[in-house]
Amino acid sequence: MERGGRQAGKEEKKTQSVRGKLNQGKVEQKTLGSKGLSRPRFSRSRNHPEDDVDLEGLVNNMNSSLESLNSACNMQSDTVPLLQNGQHTASSQPAASSARPQPPQASPRQKVQRSQPVHILAVRRLQEEDQQFRTSSLPAIPNPFPELCGPGSPPVVAPSSLPPNQPIVKQDVKVFSEDGTSKVVEILSDMTARDLCQLLVYKSHCVDDNSWTLVEHHPQLGLERCLEDHEIVVQVEGTMGSESKFLFRKNYAKYEFFKNPMNFFPEQMVTWCHQSNGSQSQLLQNFLNSSSCPEIQGFLHVKELGRKSWKKLYVCLRRSGLYYSTKGTSKEPRHLQLLADLEESNIFSLIAGKKQYNAPTDHGLCIKPNKVRNEAKELRLLCAEDEQSRACWMTAFRLLKYGMLLYQNYRIPQQRKALLSPFSTPVRSVSENSLVAMDFSGQTGRVIDNPAEAQSAALEEGHAWRKRSTRMNILSSQSPLHPSTLNSVIHRTQHWFHGRISREESHRIIKQQGLVDGLFLLRDSQSNPKAFVLTLCHHQKIKNFQILPCEDDGQTFFTLDDGNTKFSDLIQLVDFYQLNKGVLPCKLKHHCIRVAL
């Protein structure tokens, strides 16, 4: 009984202690419930005492977790703004940390974390690793902007890493005119030949008719060429020698091949690799299209390197270069040898090929590499039979090298002219198409369509000029300067009159300013001191017409057709033949001009 009573007393004490602990747990649960936390439910198995829960240790853990949670909430103020990634701004963190000291951090198991967004950096790293794993078999491509991809680099490039603004570089260029005068012009480093020509036209008070050009002249080598309008002047000057210079000159034939391509490309000289693509109507399209394969073929006199002898060879010009055939006229690949490359070279015309290089004809051309300055050893000297074939070779070289750039240069002046108003165009640049023969004898003027009637009207107008000039002589005979003397010298003020020059010099000027139809100049006659000579270009040939003086009723006149049409001075003669062809092969269209800079 005593043993049973002792055992019952022990169980009763044990039960009381367990009840006390349960009561204490209920109190704590009420306390936690007042703070808004859910009440945990505990289950105990009476049959398995070893599964009992240590409530005292659990409560202690919960208390420590609540303290760490309260300290974390106190560290971050509710009024501090958050960024998009859930972090506080940098300016608010020191204030929060200085307001309340940080408690010691709890263990990872005891620390309760708030819900925060996933870090983007980790996702990006995973994506980069995945992408790197997928493209591991591809060759590595270097990153052109490594400073933007570093983990610690700012998203915006620092100002110090940007290249400094390069100052505008200016350079002095000396330009010469045909009469020997020169002018030093300050230009920018990116100025083109067209820009420089327009600047010189403005400074020289010339009429800008888009035919002015800049000429690269090499007196020591006897070469010259017209710069393309898009070429940079400073870059071209870097390839010139010390004795070379720039010339400011007219060139009416600069884009004449766009207007009359059949005059520049004879049918027997032009072929295509694919015959189906070639036709005379599509001549320029084949040259401008980089996918087509036009060729210029024919015989040329070629000067051998290091020798004075010339050899006549069958030559063909392609996009890849200039070739000559080692076996007659064969164009098989095994018989073609490269003469010159088009990429790093330019084509020039020989000034005095016969005298300086012993050329067989006066129609010489040269392919000069850009690296050659004053050495004649590496020059490829060629010579054509006539002027038309030389113009064909040089024009094809330009088209195959520059292509659409030449057509754009040709179209730019026309587009600018279309944008300008009619009142802003120069008065002297009158279109030939707007000039017709008119009859003003009636109340209203009418256009004369019949050529015979136009010729008779021109003769009547010539006689009317003579009568007016005779009346002027009678009325102004008391003047100290006699009108006949004035009529004989007034032409010397015109740009088309070049004074006392030789026939060879006049031909040279015509060739320099372009062999186009209607290009002319007037000069004094060397054989007859009282006569003058009209030098005219027609079909790339230069012809000379003598202007003789004649007297009628004591008055001196000038005529081209043995007195059928008479003019009181040369200005009237030029004005008449600019409107009427008369005895000339074509009308007077362009005049050779020399401007003093």
DAPE-V672853 format. One record per residue. N is the residue number from 1. RES is the residue in one small letter. BURIAL is + if it has 24 or more other C-alpha atoms within 12 Angstrom, else -. Layout:
# DAPE-V672853
n,res,burial
N,RES,BURIAL
N,RES,BURIAL
This chain:
# DAPE-V672853
n,res,burial
1,m,-
2,e,-
3,r,-
4,g,-
5,g,-
6,r,-
7,q,-
8,a,-
9,g,-
10,k,-
11,e,-
12,e,-
13,k,-
14,k,-
15,t,-
16,q,-
17,s,-
18,v,-
19,r,-
20,g,-
21,k,-
22,l,-
23,n,-
24,q,-
25,g,+
26,k,-
27,v,-
28,e,+
29,q,+
30,k,-
31,t,-
32,l,-
33,g,-
34,s,-
35,k,-
36,g,-
37,l,-
38,s,-
39,r,-
40,p,-
41,r,-
42,f,-
43,s,-
44,r,-
45,s,-
46,r,-
47,n,-
48,h,-
49,p,-
50,e,-
51,d,-
52,d,-
53,v,-
54,d,-
55,l,+
56,e,-
57,g,-
58,l,-
59,v,+
60,n,-
61,n,-
62,m,-
63,n,-
64,s,-
65,s,-
66,l,-
67,e,-
68,s,+
69,l,-
70,n,-
71,s,-
72,a,+
73,c,-
74,n,-
75,m,+
76,q,+
77,s,-
78,d,-
79,t,-
80,v,-
81,p,-
82,l,-
83,l,-
84,q,-
85,n,-
86,g,-
87,q,-
88,h,-
89,t,-
90,a,-
91,s,-
92,s,-
93,q,-
94,p,-
95,a,-
96,a,-
97,s,-
98,s,-
99,a,-
100,r,-
101,p,-
102,q,-
103,p,-
104,p,-
105,q,-
106,a,-
107,s,-
108,p,-
109,r,-
110,q,-
111,k,-
112,v,-
113,q,-
114,r,-
115,s,-
116,q,-
117,p,-
118,v,-
119,h,-
120,i,-
121,l,-
122,a,-
123,v,-
124,r,-
125,r,-
126,l,-
127,q,-
128,e,-
129,e,-
130,d,-
131,q,-
132,q,-
133,f,-
134,r,-
135,t,-
136,s,-
137,s,-
138,l,-
139,p,-
140,a,-
141,i,-
142,p,-
143,n,-
144,p,-
145,f,-
146,p,-
147,e,-
148,l,-
149,c,-
150,g,-
151,p,-
152,g,-
153,s,-
154,p,-
155,p,-
156,v,-
157,v,-
158,a,-
159,p,-
160,s,-
161,s,-
162,l,-
163,p,-
164,p,-
165,n,-
166,q,-
167,p,-
168,i,-
169,v,-
170,k,-
171,q,-
172,d,-
173,v,+
174,k,+
175,v,+
176,f,+
177,s,+
178,e,+
179,d,-
180,g,-
181,t,-
182,s,-
183,k,-
184,v,-
185,v,-
186,e,-
187,i,+
188,l,-
189,s,+
190,d,-
191,m,+
192,t,+
193,a,+
194,r,+
195,d,+
196,l,+
197,c,+
198,q,+
199,l,+
200,l,+
201,v,+
202,y,-
203,k,-
204,s,-
205,h,-
206,c,+
207,v,+
208,d,+
209,d,+
210,n,+
211,s,+
212,w,+
213,t,+
214,l,+
215,v,+
216,e,+
217,h,+
218,h,+
219,p,-
220,q,-
221,l,+
222,g,+
223,l,+
224,e,+
225,r,+
226,c,+
227,l,+
228,e,+
229,d,+
230,h,+
231,e,+
232,i,-
233,v,+
234,v,+
235,q,-
236,v,+
237,e,+
238,g,-
239,t,+
240,m,+
241,g,-
242,s,-
243,e,-
244,s,+
245,k,+
246,f,+
247,l,+
248,f,+
249,r,+
250,k,+
251,n,+
252,y,+
253,a,+
254,k,+
255,y,+
256,e,+
257,f,+
258,f,+
259,k,-
260,n,-
261,p,+
262,m,+
263,n,+
264,f,+
265,f,+
266,p,+
267,e,-
268,q,-
269,m,+
270,v,+
271,t,+
272,w,+
273,c,-
274,h,-
275,q,-
276,s,-
277,n,-
278,g,-
279,s,-
280,q,+
281,s,-
282,q,-
283,l,+
284,l,+
285,q,+
286,n,+
287,f,+
288,l,+
289,n,-
290,s,-
291,s,-
292,s,+
293,c,+
294,p,+
295,e,+
296,i,+
297,q,+
298,g,+
299,f,+
300,l,+
301,h,+
302,v,+
303,k,+
304,e,-
305,l,-
306,g,-
307,r,-
308,k,-
309,s,-
310,w,+
311,k,-
312,k,+
313,l,+
314,y,+
315,v,+
316,c,+
317,l,+
318,r,+
319,r,+
320,s,-
321,g,+
322,l,+
323,y,+
324,y,+
325,s,+
326,t,-
327,k,-
328,g,-
329,t,-
330,s,-
331,k,+
332,e,-
333,p,-
334,r,-
335,h,-
336,l,+
337,q,+
338,l,-
339,l,+
340,a,+
341,d,+
342,l,+
343,e,-
344,e,-
345,s,+
346,n,+
347,i,+
348,f,+
349,s,+
350,l,+
351,i,+
352,a,+
353,g,+
354,k,-
355,k,-
356,q,-
357,y,+
358,n,-
359,a,+
360,p,+
361,t,+
362,d,+
363,h,+
364,g,+
365,l,+
366,c,+
367,i,+
368,k,+
369,p,+
370,n,+
371,k,-
372,v,-
373,r,+
374,n,+
375,e,-
376,a,+
377,k,-
378,e,+
379,l,+
380,r,+
381,l,+
382,l,+
383,c,+
384,a,+
385,e,+
386,d,-
387,e,+
388,q,+
389,s,+
390,r,+
391,a,+
392,c,+
393,w,+
394,m,+
395,t,+
396,a,+
397,f,+
398,r,+
399,l,+
400,l,+
401,k,+
402,y,+
403,g,+
404,m,-
405,l,-
406,l,+
407,y,+
408,q,-
409,n,+
410,y,+
411,r,-
412,i,-
413,p,-
414,q,-
415,q,-
416,r,-
417,k,-
418,a,-
419,l,-
420,l,-
421,s,-
422,p,-
423,f,-
424,s,-
425,t,-
426,p,-
427,v,-
428,r,-
429,s,-
430,v,-
431,s,-
432,e,-
433,n,-
434,s,-
435,l,-
436,v,-
437,a,+
438,m,+
439,d,-
440,f,-
441,s,-
442,g,-
443,q,-
444,t,-
445,g,-
446,r,-
447,v,-
448,i,-
449,d,-
450,n,-
451,p,-
452,a,-
453,e,-
454,a,-
455,q,+
456,s,-
457,a,+
458,a,+
459,l,+
460,e,-
461,e,+
462,g,+
463,h,-
464,a,-
465,w,+
466,r,+
467,k,-
468,r,-
469,s,+
470,t,+
471,r,-
472,m,-
473,n,+
474,i,-
475,l,-
476,s,-
477,s,-
478,q,-
479,s,-
480,p,-
481,l,-
482,h,-
483,p,+
484,s,+
485,t,-
486,l,-
487,n,+
488,s,+
489,v,-
490,i,-
491,h,+
492,r,-
493,t,-
494,q,-
495,h,+
496,w,+
497,f,+
498,h,+
499,g,+
500,r,-
501,i,-
502,s,-
503,r,+
504,e,-
505,e,-
506,s,+
507,h,+
508,r,-
509,i,+
510,i,+
511,k,+
512,q,+
513,q,+
514,g,+
515,l,+
516,v,+
517,d,+
518,g,+
519,l,+
520,f,+
521,l,+
522,l,+
523,r,+
524,d,+
525,s,+
526,q,-
527,s,-
528,n,-
529,p,-
530,k,-
531,a,+
532,f,+
533,v,+
534,l,+
535,t,+
536,l,+
537,c,+
538,h,+
539,h,-
540,q,+
541,k,-
542,i,+
543,k,+
544,n,+
545,f,+
546,q,+
547,i,+
548,l,+
549,p,+
550,c,+
551,e,-
552,d,-
553,d,-
554,g,-
555,q,+
556,t,+
557,f,+
558,f,+
559,t,+
560,l,+
561,d,-
562,d,-
563,g,-
564,n,-
565,t,+
566,k,+
567,f,+
568,s,+
569,d,+
570,l,+
571,i,+
572,q,+
573,l,+
574,v,+
575,d,+
576,f,+
577,y,+
578,q,+
579,l,+
580,n,+
581,k,+
582,g,+
583,v,-
584,l,+
585,p,-
586,c,-
587,k,+
588,l,+
589,k,+
590,h,+
591,h,+
592,c,+
593,i,+
594,r,+
595,v,+
596,a,-
597,l,+
